[in-house]
Amino acid sequence: MPTSSSKAFGLALLLLSGAAQARKKPLPDYSPALPPMVAPQASPGAIFPGASYVALTNGARAGGVGDILTIVLAERTQATKANSAQTARDGSLGLTPPTTGPLSFFKPSDIGAGGNQAFKGSGTAAQSNALTGEISVTIVAVRPNGTALIRGQKQLTLNRGDEVIQLTGIVRLADIGPDNRVLSTRIADAQIGYTGKGEVARGSKQGWLQRFFSVVSPF
């Protein structure tokens, strides 16, 4: 017969597997975009055929589907928050009893009352993040309003794990520099992911049983 401890252990495994399945989402596609294939056409005899003509002012600047851009990661965020509150209240009540008559046996200290209340609280929070480096991406689509959808990833295999940088977003073609570089701060709807796998990443995470007790613990 299974004991109560084995039942609880099995229930914990079932809850963890269900939570893991609920967190899974379809992974986005970060494969590079390729330029559209254009069928070769017979030359009409002009000096600048329209299919391959590029203005001299464009130079080698990227601007078409499949072109490569270098994103300069210059992400730096910092947030601070602080609040405080303080309240106080005092009150007292005193009566003077008569010195003659049936109530003369009361003393002033017997019918006096007083009280006070005080509260003081404060809280602070601070967070900062920084990400620097470079990653090359490809242009996925060019829109009529002069913007382009970009997408790409970089995978580094090190001796103790793997590092993956993924990026998607929208850039203005006018923001592309002569060297085909764009600051990450000029990317709209940017989604930047920096994750790692391996011994170092596993060593910085809690075990599955410890994560379970961290979730269900009321403390």
Backbone bond lengths (Angstrom), bond angles and torsions (degrees), N, CA, C in turn:
res aa  C-N    CA-C-N  psi(-1)  N-CA   C-N-CA  omega(-1)  CA-C   N-CA-C  phi
1 M - - - 1.460 - - 1.526 109.62 -
2 P 1.308 117.55 132.92 1.470 118.75 179.13 1.517 110.42 -70.18
3 T 1.298 115.58 138.55 1.452 121.01 179.34 1.522 110.34 -80.78
4 S 1.349 115.32 170.22 1.460 119.76 179.75 1.518 111.79 -66.23
5 S 1.344 117.77 -32.76 1.459 120.14 179.50 1.525 111.23 -68.79
6 S 1.352 116.96 -39.20 1.466 119.00 178.30 1.515 111.30 -67.88
7 K 1.352 117.14 -35.13 1.462 119.90 176.29 1.527 111.34 -64.35
8 A 1.338 116.07 -42.40 1.461 119.76 179.21 1.518 110.91 -64.99
9 F 1.337 116.21 -38.32 1.463 119.72 178.38 1.517 111.16 -65.25
10 G 1.329 116.72 -42.02 1.466 120.16 177.61 1.509 112.32 -64.61
11 L 1.352 116.03 -38.38 1.463 119.60 177.62 1.521 111.38 -65.03
12 A 1.331 116.02 -38.32 1.469 119.49 178.09 1.519 110.75 -63.52
13 L 1.347 117.64 -42.09 1.462 120.58 177.94 1.521 111.09 -63.10
14 L 1.341 117.19 -39.94 1.460 120.62 179.94 1.516 111.19 -65.03
15 L 1.342 117.19 -42.07 1.457 120.71 179.64 1.521 111.08 -65.29
16 L 1.338 117.18 -41.02 1.462 119.78 -179.92 1.520 111.24 -66.41
17 S 1.329 117.50 -40.40 1.465 119.06 179.24 1.513 111.22 -66.63
18 G 1.356 117.01 -38.13 1.455 119.64 177.69 1.511 112.25 -66.30
19 A 1.340 116.79 -39.55 1.467 119.91 178.18 1.521 111.33 -65.87
20 A 1.350 116.86 -37.56 1.460 119.95 179.03 1.526 110.65 -66.36
21 Q 1.329 117.15 -40.05 1.458 119.39 178.30 1.522 111.50 -66.29
22 A 1.351 117.41 -36.05 1.461 120.61 -179.12 1.516 111.60 -69.02
23 R 1.356 117.36 -30.08 1.455 120.18 -178.08 1.525 112.76 -80.35
24 K 1.325 117.64 -16.50 1.456 119.83 -177.12 1.520 110.65 -69.65
25 K 1.318 116.19 131.55 1.447 122.54 177.59 1.527 108.90 -127.63
26 P 1.308 116.80 153.93 1.468 117.88 177.54 1.520 111.52 -61.27
27 L 1.328 115.85 130.61 1.452 120.69 -177.48 1.528 110.34 -74.28
28 P 1.331 117.71 137.58 1.470 119.78 177.53 1.523 110.66 -69.67
29 D 1.307 114.77 156.99 1.458 121.46 -179.58 1.524 109.13 -88.93
30 Y 1.344 117.28 118.30 1.459 122.12 179.06 1.529 111.76 -110.92
31 S 1.319 116.89 17.35 1.464 119.53 179.93 1.526 109.67 -67.16
32 P 1.335 117.39 147.22 1.475 119.87 -178.26 1.520 111.53 -66.61
33 A 1.328 115.15 145.85 1.461 121.28 177.05 1.523 109.40 -87.51
34 L 1.308 115.70 137.93 1.461 121.28 -179.89 1.519 109.75 -104.20
35 P 1.317 117.90 146.24 1.469 119.86 178.54 1.514 110.53 -65.48
36 P 1.324 117.79 149.72 1.465 119.97 -179.84 1.517 110.99 -66.44
37 M 1.298 114.57 142.56 1.455 120.78 179.18 1.529 109.16 -80.28
38 V 1.308 115.71 126.11 1.460 121.92 179.85 1.517 108.70 -109.92
39 A 1.311 115.33 126.05 1.460 119.37 -179.90 1.526 110.05 -67.23
40 P 1.307 117.79 137.72 1.473 119.66 179.81 1.529 110.64 -63.79
41 Q 1.307 113.97 137.86 1.458 120.13 180.00 1.526 109.95 -118.38
42 A 1.301 113.71 151.29 1.465 118.32 178.23 1.519 110.22 -69.13
43 S 1.318 116.05 137.31 1.456 120.30 -178.61 1.524 109.99 -68.99
44 P 1.345 116.93 130.63 1.473 118.38 179.13 1.517 112.39 -78.39
45 G 1.321 117.63 0.65 1.452 120.36 179.55 1.508 113.48 98.05
46 A 1.349 118.27 -2.52 1.454 120.62 179.12 1.525 110.21 -78.48
47 I 1.322 115.83 162.00 1.468 120.03 -179.64 1.519 110.86 -73.89
48 F 1.346 118.31 -38.00 1.455 123.10 -178.40 1.531 109.01 -118.33
49 P 1.315 118.69 91.22 1.457 120.36 176.96 1.524 110.47 -61.43
50 G 1.329 117.15 141.41 1.463 120.24 -176.37 1.504 113.88 -66.39
51 A 1.321 118.79 -28.52 1.464 120.23 -176.04 1.513 112.41 -69.56
52 S 1.324 118.09 -27.07 1.470 120.50 -176.10 1.522 112.80 -121.78
53 Y 1.323 117.30 8.33 1.464 119.44 -176.42 1.528 110.56 -76.05
54 V 1.306 116.63 133.56 1.465 123.85 175.34 1.519 107.16 -131.84
55 A 1.327 115.54 132.49 1.465 119.19 -179.07 1.521 110.71 -62.95
56 L 1.327 115.80 143.39 1.466 119.77 -179.64 1.513 112.06 -64.52
57 T 1.342 117.57 -25.93 1.463 120.37 -179.33 1.524 112.17 -72.91
58 N 1.333 118.81 -18.58 1.456 121.10 -179.81 1.517 112.05 -75.67
59 G 1.305 117.17 -30.49 1.447 119.68 -177.09 1.519 110.74 61.67
60 A 1.345 116.09 -136.90 1.464 121.66 178.87 1.522 111.75 -101.51
61 R 1.322 117.25 21.76 1.469 120.81 -177.97 1.517 109.59 -70.56
62 A 1.341 115.73 134.73 1.456 121.27 179.92 1.519 110.03 -70.19
63 G 1.311 116.24 146.95 1.462 120.10 178.85 1.502 113.55 -170.86
64 G 1.323 118.18 4.09 1.450 121.88 -179.14 1.509 111.75 -120.85
65 V 1.333 116.01 165.57 1.459 120.96 178.90 1.529 109.46 -62.27
66 G 1.323 115.26 131.14 1.457 120.61 -178.44 1.503 114.35 94.33
67 D 1.346 118.42 -13.33 1.458 120.53 177.32 1.528 110.20 -69.17
68 I 1.319 115.14 153.19 1.465 121.49 -174.86 1.523 109.97 -102.14
69 L 1.333 115.34 133.10 1.458 122.82 174.22 1.524 109.22 -118.55
70 T 1.307 116.22 148.92 1.463 122.02 173.97 1.517 108.54 -106.82
71 I 1.317 115.48 119.12 1.465 121.55 -179.86 1.521 108.70 -94.77
72 V 1.308 116.07 122.62 1.463 121.94 176.88 1.523 107.76 -90.01
73 L 1.325 116.37 109.36 1.459 121.76 -178.59 1.525 109.16 -75.39
74 A 1.305 115.28 115.03 1.467 121.28 179.41 1.517 108.80 -135.70
75 E 1.338 115.54 52.49 1.459 120.89 -177.22 1.530 109.93 -88.68
76 R 1.305 115.30 128.20 1.465 120.65 177.17 1.518 107.88 -151.05
77 T 1.300 117.11 116.77 1.467 122.68 179.04 1.519 109.39 -126.61
78 Q 1.303 114.69 147.58 1.460 120.91 179.36 1.515 108.68 -149.67
79 A 1.318 116.14 132.82 1.461 121.17 -178.98 1.522 108.99 -138.97
80 T 1.321 116.11 137.77 1.451 122.47 176.52 1.526 108.98 -135.03
81 K 1.297 116.27 148.78 1.451 121.79 179.51 1.518 108.83 -150.05
82 A 1.322 116.29 137.41 1.458 121.44 179.73 1.520 109.38 -146.95
83 N 1.306 116.54 142.12 1.456 121.39 174.97 1.516 109.11 -147.41
84 S 1.317 115.18 156.72 1.465 121.16 179.41 1.519 108.57 -152.74
85 A 1.314 115.37 153.45 1.469 122.05 179.44 1.519 108.69 -149.19
86 Q 1.312 115.12 144.31 1.459 120.53 -179.97 1.524 108.94 -150.15
87 T 1.315 116.32 127.07 1.464 122.42 178.07 1.518 109.20 -133.27
88 A 1.339 115.94 154.32 1.471 121.83 178.45 1.520 108.85 -152.43
89 R 1.331 116.13 147.25 1.458 121.48 178.71 1.512 108.65 -151.19
90 D 1.319 116.10 134.64 1.466 123.33 178.24 1.531 108.90 -126.08
91 G 1.301 115.71 147.08 1.471 120.80 177.43 1.520 110.34 -153.69
92 S 1.324 115.75 149.13 1.473 120.59 179.12 1.529 109.23 -150.90
93 L 1.303 114.44 155.19 1.474 121.62 -179.84 1.513 108.05 -143.46
94 G 1.308 116.21 130.33 1.462 120.77 178.92 1.521 111.63 -142.82
95 L 1.299 116.96 139.06 1.471 124.09 177.87 1.513 109.13 -125.49
96 T 1.313 115.43 142.91 1.474 120.73 177.40 1.530 108.61 -102.85
97 P 1.322 118.32 114.29 1.474 120.48 -178.86 1.535 110.78 -72.65
98 P 1.293 115.50 156.53 1.482 118.44 177.47 1.528 110.46 -67.50
99 T 1.300 114.39 150.84 1.473 119.73 -179.92 1.521 112.58 -88.73
100 T 1.327 117.06 -10.25 1.466 120.73 178.14 1.519 108.42 -132.10
101 G 1.289 116.42 162.99 1.456 121.86 177.38 1.518 111.60 95.44
102 P 1.347 116.51 -172.33 1.474 120.35 -175.74 1.526 113.52 -68.59
103 L 1.346 119.87 -18.44 1.464 121.70 -179.82 1.516 113.12 -98.78
104 S 1.304 116.28 12.89 1.461 118.84 -176.82 1.521 113.07 -71.25
105 F 1.373 117.09 -14.59 1.479 118.78 -178.28 1.537 111.70 -77.87
106 F 1.375 118.90 -11.95 1.464 120.08 176.89 1.522 110.22 -72.61
107 K 1.303 115.44 144.36 1.457 122.12 174.20 1.532 109.30 -103.41
108 P 1.316 117.65 151.79 1.483 118.65 178.69 1.528 113.74 -56.41
109 S 1.337 116.93 -32.03 1.462 119.46 -179.16 1.522 112.61 -73.35
110 D 1.323 118.60 -16.27 1.465 121.57 -178.38 1.528 112.40 -79.11
111 I 1.293 117.59 -24.95 1.467 119.19 -176.13 1.536 111.23 -121.21
112 G 1.313 116.80 27.42 1.459 121.98 174.89 1.529 110.40 -106.57
113 A 1.302 117.68 144.34 1.467 122.45 -179.49 1.521 109.08 -143.88
114 G 1.285 115.63 152.60 1.459 121.34 179.25 1.520 110.79 -157.90
115 G 1.304 117.44 157.69 1.462 120.99 -179.71 1.516 110.61 -160.75
116 N 1.327 116.40 159.78 1.463 121.84 176.79 1.521 109.02 -147.09
117 Q 1.303 114.34 155.99 1.459 121.60 -178.92 1.518 108.48 -142.42
118 A 1.320 115.52 137.46 1.468 120.09 -178.48 1.517 109.25 -144.07
119 F 1.330 115.20 146.12 1.466 121.78 177.48 1.517 108.54 -143.55
120 K 1.325 115.39 139.17 1.442 120.84 178.34 1.530 108.13 -147.35
121 G 1.308 116.95 125.15 1.457 120.96 -179.85 1.521 111.05 -143.67
122 S 1.312 116.27 153.84 1.460 121.70 179.20 1.518 108.95 -155.18
123 G 1.315 115.87 155.74 1.464 121.26 178.26 1.522 110.83 -154.54
124 T 1.306 115.86 145.33 1.464 121.83 178.63 1.526 109.23 -137.41
125 A 1.318 116.33 151.58 1.459 122.70 176.56 1.517 108.78 -148.39
126 A 1.318 115.78 142.76 1.465 121.26 179.76 1.520 109.34 -147.00
127 Q 1.329 116.12 143.20 1.455 121.59 178.89 1.520 109.17 -151.99
128 S 1.309 116.16 139.10 1.458 120.91 178.77 1.524 108.78 -144.46
129 N 1.329 115.56 146.01 1.459 121.78 -179.52 1.525 108.83 -140.81
130 A 1.313 116.14 148.78 1.460 121.24 178.70 1.520 109.23 -147.89
131 L 1.329 116.11 139.62 1.460 122.30 177.99 1.521 107.94 -145.75
132 T 1.307 116.63 120.43 1.459 121.96 179.75 1.522 109.49 -128.19
133 G 1.298 115.41 158.06 1.459 121.12 179.88 1.518 110.55 139.27
134 E 1.317 117.01 -165.58 1.458 122.75 -179.66 1.521 109.28 -140.75
135 I 1.316 115.58 147.36 1.455 122.50 175.93 1.523 108.03 -146.47
136 S 1.319 116.55 137.06 1.463 121.96 179.16 1.523 109.58 -96.84
137 V 1.329 115.79 135.37 1.457 122.19 -178.97 1.526 108.46 -130.56
138 T 1.313 115.45 172.94 1.462 120.95 177.87 1.515 110.31 -116.81
139 I 1.318 115.79 153.49 1.461 121.59 176.05 1.524 108.09 -81.49
140 V 1.329 115.38 124.85 1.459 120.94 -176.95 1.521 110.97 -91.74
141 A 1.340 116.68 -40.79 1.464 120.58 -178.48 1.515 108.62 -152.05
142 V 1.311 115.75 146.84 1.461 123.16 176.58 1.529 108.02 -114.55
143 R 1.326 115.95 129.01 1.458 120.99 -175.42 1.527 110.38 -103.07
144 P 1.339 116.14 157.32 1.469 119.03 -176.61 1.527 114.30 -63.71
145 N 1.328 118.30 -21.99 1.463 120.08 -177.98 1.524 113.29 -83.77
146 G 1.314 118.35 8.98 1.457 120.86 177.55 1.511 114.82 87.87
147 T 1.318 118.51 19.09 1.456 122.41 176.75 1.519 109.34 -115.19
148 A 1.314 115.71 162.02 1.462 120.98 -177.93 1.520 109.46 -139.20
149 L 1.317 115.56 140.42 1.463 122.29 175.03 1.518 108.73 -88.15
150 I 1.333 116.52 127.54 1.461 121.39 -177.89 1.522 109.56 -117.74
151 R 1.324 115.02 155.87 1.466 120.03 -178.55 1.518 108.60 -160.01
152 G 1.323 116.64 142.33 1.459 119.65 177.45 1.515 111.74 177.69
153 Q 1.314 115.58 168.94 1.453 121.55 178.43 1.522 109.89 -151.05
154 K 1.322 115.03 160.44 1.464 122.27 177.48 1.523 107.57 -133.26
155 Q 1.322 116.30 129.66 1.459 122.25 179.30 1.522 109.04 -118.43
156 L 1.319 115.01 124.76 1.463 121.72 178.83 1.521 108.45 -115.20
157 T 1.310 117.38 124.59 1.459 122.72 176.70 1.514 108.29 -103.18
158 L 1.328 115.39 111.64 1.455 121.78 -179.01 1.526 109.34 -105.03
159 N 1.328 116.40 176.76 1.453 118.80 -175.37 1.522 113.11 -72.32
160 R 1.334 118.50 -17.66 1.460 121.31 -179.49 1.515 112.97 -122.90
161 G 1.332 117.72 18.53 1.452 119.05 178.81 1.512 111.74 154.80
162 D 1.304 114.47 -177.74 1.463 122.19 -179.17 1.526 109.46 -118.39
163 E 1.324 115.79 145.41 1.454 122.90 175.86 1.529 107.88 -121.73
164 V 1.336 116.25 133.19 1.465 121.69 -177.18 1.515 108.78 -128.43
165 I 1.337 116.46 127.88 1.463 123.01 174.28 1.520 107.31 -117.27
166 Q 1.326 117.09 125.55 1.463 122.71 -179.30 1.520 109.34 -126.17
167 L 1.328 115.76 142.42 1.459 120.10 -175.11 1.520 109.88 -148.00
168 T 1.319 115.76 136.67 1.462 123.39 170.21 1.523 107.83 -140.59
169 G 1.327 116.90 156.47 1.456 120.23 178.40 1.522 110.99 167.28
170 I 1.327 114.63 -170.87 1.455 122.46 -177.77 1.525 108.09 -126.26
171 V 1.320 117.03 130.81 1.463 122.19 179.00 1.526 109.27 -123.56
172 R 1.321 114.85 154.45 1.463 119.87 172.04 1.524 108.62 -85.82
173 L 1.302 115.64 137.57 1.463 118.99 177.92 1.523 111.40 -62.88
174 A 1.342 117.11 -27.93 1.458 120.65 178.86 1.525 112.15 -69.93
175 D 1.337 117.96 -20.79 1.462 121.03 179.74 1.515 112.85 -84.86
176 I 1.304 118.04 -5.38 1.468 120.73 179.79 1.523 108.67 -76.86
177 G 1.320 116.24 124.02 1.455 120.89 -178.09 1.514 112.41 -76.26
178 P 1.334 117.08 171.31 1.476 120.53 178.92 1.524 112.78 -60.30
179 D 1.353 117.34 -26.29 1.461 120.73 178.74 1.524 111.99 -96.25
180 N 1.365 116.02 16.99 1.468 122.06 177.75 1.528 112.08 61.43
181 R 1.329 115.62 39.17 1.454 121.15 176.53 1.525 109.89 -114.25
182 V 1.318 115.13 144.65 1.465 122.28 179.11 1.523 108.06 -137.78
183 L 1.327 116.82 134.31 1.458 120.64 175.67 1.522 109.69 -71.06
184 S 1.310 116.15 142.18 1.466 119.94 179.12 1.521 112.04 -66.12
185 T 1.334 117.22 -22.22 1.458 119.81 178.30 1.523 112.54 -72.06
186 R 1.335 118.21 -11.36 1.461 122.37 178.22 1.529 112.53 -100.86
187 I 1.314 116.72 12.32 1.464 121.04 178.85 1.524 108.59 -95.49
188 A 1.336 116.24 125.63 1.458 121.12 176.68 1.528 109.37 -87.14
189 D 1.330 114.78 148.47 1.474 120.96 179.83 1.526 110.42 51.64
190 A 1.334 115.94 41.95 1.470 120.64 -176.53 1.524 110.33 -73.51
191 Q 1.308 115.37 136.29 1.452 122.85 173.65 1.520 107.14 -127.68
192 I 1.326 115.15 105.96 1.454 122.17 -175.52 1.525 108.26 -115.02
193 G 1.294 116.06 125.08 1.458 121.25 177.91 1.512 111.27 -122.02
194 Y 1.329 115.92 133.34 1.462 122.07 178.22 1.521 107.27 -131.70
195 T 1.313 116.63 105.46 1.457 121.60 -175.76 1.517 109.48 -128.92
196 G 1.320 114.95 165.42 1.455 120.80 -179.71 1.520 111.18 -142.26
197 K 1.317 115.47 152.17 1.450 122.58 176.25 1.518 108.55 -134.05
198 G 1.339 115.14 149.94 1.450 118.96 178.67 1.514 111.74 130.88
199 E 1.328 115.73 -165.90 1.459 121.01 -175.46 1.523 112.23 -64.34
200 V 1.325 116.80 -43.05 1.460 119.93 -177.82 1.522 110.57 -65.96
201 A 1.350 117.15 -42.76 1.463 120.17 179.07 1.515 111.57 -65.77
202 R 1.331 117.48 -40.33 1.465 119.54 178.65 1.515 111.34 -67.73
203 G 1.331 117.27 -35.11 1.459 119.88 -179.14 1.520 113.49 -67.93
204 S 1.334 117.95 -20.58 1.460 121.14 -178.83 1.531 112.84 -97.05
205 K 1.337 117.43 9.02 1.463 121.23 -179.83 1.516 110.36 -116.39
206 Q 1.339 115.64 153.27 1.447 121.11 175.17 1.524 110.07 -73.58
207 G 1.324 115.76 153.45 1.451 120.49 173.68 1.522 111.04 -70.32
208 W 1.344 116.02 162.88 1.464 119.37 -175.13 1.522 111.97 -64.16
209 L 1.350 118.10 -36.61 1.456 119.70 179.60 1.522 111.15 -71.54
210 Q 1.322 116.81 -37.06 1.462 119.84 177.39 1.518 110.89 -67.62
211 R 1.340 118.27 -36.87 1.470 120.51 175.59 1.527 111.08 -63.62
212 F 1.335 116.70 -37.28 1.468 119.98 178.63 1.517 111.04 -62.06
213 F 1.336 116.61 -48.89 1.460 119.50 -178.71 1.528 111.19 -69.40
214 S 1.341 118.16 -26.79 1.456 119.72 175.91 1.523 111.16 -68.05
215 V 1.333 116.82 -30.99 1.465 120.63 179.87 1.516 111.64 -76.73
216 V 1.341 116.90 -44.05 1.472 120.44 -174.37 1.518 112.73 -86.79
217 S 1.324 118.28 -13.69 1.459 119.89 -177.86 1.535 110.71 -69.97
218 P 1.359 117.91 131.97 1.466 119.41 178.39 1.522 113.53 -81.48
219 F 1.332 117.95 -1.93 1.460 120.61 -176.36 1.520 110.87 -101.85
